[in-house]
Amino acid sequence: MGEISVDRQHLDRLLADSASTYGAPYQRAFAELAEARRGRPVAEILPLLRRAADEALLGFTDADLREQAEAISAGEPYVLRVTVA
């Protein structure tokens, strides 16, 4: 399970929110990758997650992204603990 801290004013970078003007919520990108890349190698998924996290300006660690990629590859759910500061 990953853990990330997000400032309250940047929560829209993480969560899909139709009212937000921010264009790259990570939740949407993760869901799309999980659907399209299920069963694919972790090495293929990892750079796509990194790009999505970078575009959303989120500070996931390499270990967090690897856990997420492993979950997508295995077709397993992934739980992310979010702390809002």
Secondary structure, 3 states (H helix, E strand, C coil): CEEEEECHHHHHHCCCCCCCCCCCCHHHHHHHHHHHHCCCCHHHHHHHHHHHHHHCCCCCCHHHHHHHHHHHHHCCCCCEEEEEC
